[in-house]
């Protein structure tokens, strides 16, 4: 039986009462804490049983959210406890502020989750999706490994993936063809689209295709958007528009991106580099040099390099039984090179004794490797008769300096000269049909008549090249300032500049960017221009707006000026090259043509080749470039056939002597032939840039920096694709985290309860 | 307890010793107390006393020594015009004693008597005010030697009873006082803390010096109960069953917190706070307090 407590009057009972109230409050708080811990443990366990999932991309954010939430609850509890224990306003305020800040952070994160649809992703793996299967169709996807090209592997994965997508999903299949993007009407059509995929030599870049796929997904009718990118992950695929793609990815966080890597991790490939031709157009009996490199990735070894050239057959190409029959190709050169990994091996071939006309050829590696596409490079060259050049000169001028430079006697005798020079007096120019010449030269011209100026202007406007070398015969500069002269000249002569110094001035080749001077680029520092002094030259008045200074003297005055007039060009040199050097009473203006020095020889040849070939066709192109051919029609009704490397052909009719070929995706030779006169042929070659077939791969770190870490799933085989789909579609399970949290809460509850009851027992 | 008991020889001796050691007690205590509000006092020679250990040798009167061959020190008397009020809490809680020897009220009377004697002795007028829910008794301040007997006779017939309202009582006291005075409050302060603080601030606002003697019973400080107790508040009648050992530590902490809070409040208000309990010898406590004042 309980003993009756002893009665005692005690005035300070208020302290006991206060203490009891404090104890009761603390006890109540402890009970609440224990209750909260137990409820929390139960809630966490119940949540774990419900197996909630969150978007894999947002999983990290959810974990942070959970930690913040627990921290907020804990801090709030501490703040309440501190307030209850009257610990001081500062501590309570501090804890309260921290708790409030954490709560706000949790709220903000939760709202972000809602905004990005990361909330409520429970189950629903079989819900229909809007999916785009984007295939990298770059030529590198032709790389073969285990008897399968990368594109075939990608197609296999694509077909399998198609069967895995939930029913009623809308599916788009995209390649790099820049065509309109749309979802397929049904799964069968999507499958057909996959089956019909082919590599495209000049397709859309991968970043641009990704943007197109994103744009398509934005129109998808289902809530879940998935983008599957099948690529070999070669770095060449990602070169352009990367920044823009990244921006799109940032904005499109709701789209699940799966990158399926079908590339070879250790590619072994040899390739021929871009071909460098010494010239595309050469004179009959001239010679040509072709230079290139043999490169190897992943494997070295000996390779046989062959040069093949088509026979000139005026009857071919011809269509037989609906198929074009092409001229035969013959081996014109062969070399064996030993190639090391990533160490280019140079190869050089020469061609000579080619007949006039268009010649198509190729340099190829004999044998096969993973990617045969880059084992061959095509080229087209044009061989013409010697270019006719009209040289008009005053009787006192020495024309041989020019004619010997353009067509040296030895070459004229062997028929290898690139130019054929006809020399006439100025007075006879009016009687000559200039259209029979590719270029004309006026050596030290005296004032011309208006008719002569107009005749020359007409010649240039129709594509001819004109070189004018001003000299002592320009006696009245007003004759060079007439309207007819102004239409042709880059600028009127103003006055003569001269120096009494024996050293004189000289030509200065500081800038070789002009096309006529590119030849000098590698040798410009080894040329001794100062060996050929110039004592006198003309200065010019105001140059026309369409004039360009090609070369200057060392006194910075213009030496050679170019003006484009119509389809042709005019080159004006302000000092003559026809001044006799051996007249004691009349000092020469310059000694440029002394002994036909190679420097003068090269300068004259480059200038006249530039003038004569001014409007000729460019014969070698890279894939994707629109090509324009100048095709003079023999009559208005003349029709042409365009033969394309893929084996097809089409009838065409040039407009105003110009034919533009806009579709140049197939690699090889494009041939244009007149239907009426089969020997009238033109053509050009199209190649893939060598760097487009390099197979070096993007590493994961770089891919992360482009696409964002955690914003995509990278897979190599079906199991990885499947895992990625499951993770991305139903998210990552929080089950283990919730079970851990439950255990943690139970542990804390146990510790807290033990402490509380222990204190109470004491 | 009779008047004589309050002035029993040992008590008087203690007080006398205080008196005799006026050089550092009176000057340290009373001068310190009213030096600030009341300027212009002078110190006059009062009498001689025998030199005792602890006295400052500088105070030895060498003329007397030459005449008598004995050491005497000069006693000085402060000429002041300070008026003191002994303010006694008369609530029922003041009548509590756990050991049945000295109630808080008795203890307060002893303390008041000693201070009264001290002030009368230096011819300062001393009055008495008792209060519970309001002022009950008051004796006008006088500096006659008979005043101590008058005060003690009044105190001896008073019996603590009823509740207390210290704020109202101090309010009445402030209204009653005409001049700046030294208010010595003797109370267990078992009342609402906020109201007490408010009353003290009124006093300070009136320009009065305040010494707050917080007197608790020994049991109210130590909580000596070793059993389950049925504790009853004599003023409110509130009763509570308490496990003595279980509550002891927290109770002591609560009392200490209460004293600490009062100490802080008193410091901020410029009030001298002297916590006491009946187990402390009041004379030692008083001297200790005076010493502490002297040290300031």
HADDOCK unambig.tbl for C-alpha pairs under 7 A between the chains (distance, minus, plus):
assign (segid A and resid 5 and name CA) (segid B and resid 228 and name CA) 5.34 0.50 0.50
assign (segid A and resid 5 and name CA) (segid B and resid 229 and name CA) 4.93 0.50 0.50
assign (segid A and resid 5 and name CA) (segid B and resid 230 and name CA) 5.56 0.50 0.50
assign (segid A and resid 6 and name CA) (segid B and resid 228 and name CA) 6.77 0.50 0.50
assign (segid A and resid 6 and name CA) (segid B and resid 229 and name CA) 4.80 0.50 0.50
assign (segid A and resid 6 and name CA) (segid B and resid 230 and name CA) 5.54 0.50 0.50
assign (segid A and resid 7 and name CA) (segid B and resid 229 and name CA) 5.95 0.50 0.50
assign (segid A and resid 7 and name CA) (segid B and resid 230 and name CA) 4.51 0.50 0.50
assign (segid A and resid 7 and name CA) (segid B and resid 231 and name CA) 6.00 0.50 0.50
assign (segid A and resid 8 and name CA) (segid B and resid 229 and name CA) 6.74 0.50 0.50
assign (segid A and resid 8 and name CA) (segid B and resid 230 and name CA) 5.92 0.50 0.50
assign (segid A and resid 8 and name CA) (segid B and resid 231 and name CA) 4.87 0.50 0.50
assign (segid A and resid 8 and name CA) (segid B and resid 232 and name CA) 6.19 0.50 0.50
assign (segid A and resid 9 and name CA) (segid B and resid 231 and name CA) 5.62 0.50 0.50
assign (segid A and resid 9 and name CA) (segid B and resid 232 and name CA) 4.68 0.50 0.50
assign (segid A and resid 9 and name CA) (segid B and resid 233 and name CA) 6.04 0.50 0.50
assign (segid A and resid 9 and name CA) (segid B and resid 234 and name CA) 6.22 0.50 0.50
assign (segid A and resid 10 and name CA) (segid B and resid 231 and name CA) 5.69 0.50 0.50
assign (segid A and resid 10 and name CA) (segid B and resid 232 and name CA) 5.42 0.50 0.50
assign (segid A and resid 10 and name CA) (segid B and resid 233 and name CA) 5.31 0.50 0.50
assign (segid A and resid 10 and name CA) (segid B and resid 234 and name CA) 6.86 0.50 0.50
assign (segid A and resid 11 and name CA) (segid B and resid 93 and name CA) 5.25 0.50 0.50
assign (segid A and resid 11 and name CA) (segid B and resid 233 and name CA) 4.74 0.50 0.50
assign (segid A and resid 11 and name CA) (segid B and resid 234 and name CA) 5.86 0.50 0.50
assign (segid A and resid 12 and name CA) (segid B and resid 190 and name CA) 6.64 0.50 0.50
assign (segid A and resid 12 and name CA) (segid B and resid 220 and name CA) 6.07 0.50 0.50
assign (segid A and resid 13 and name CA) (segid B and resid 231 and name CA) 6.92 0.50 0.50
assign (segid A and resid 13 and name CA) (segid B and resid 232 and name CA) 6.88 0.50 0.50
assign (segid A and resid 13 and name CA) (segid B and resid 233 and name CA) 5.73 0.50 0.50
assign (segid A and resid 15 and name CA) (segid B and resid 251 and name CA) 6.31 0.50 0.50
assign (segid A and resid 15 and name CA) (segid B and resid 254 and name CA) 6.23 0.50 0.50
assign (segid A and resid 15 and name CA) (segid B and resid 255 and name CA) 6.80 0.50 0.50
assign (segid A and resid 16 and name CA) (segid B and resid 251 and name CA) 6.11 0.50 0.50
assign (segid A and resid 19 and name CA) (segid B and resid 250 and name CA) 6.87 0.50 0.50
assign (segid A and resid 19 and name CA) (segid B and resid 251 and name CA) 6.76 0.50 0.50
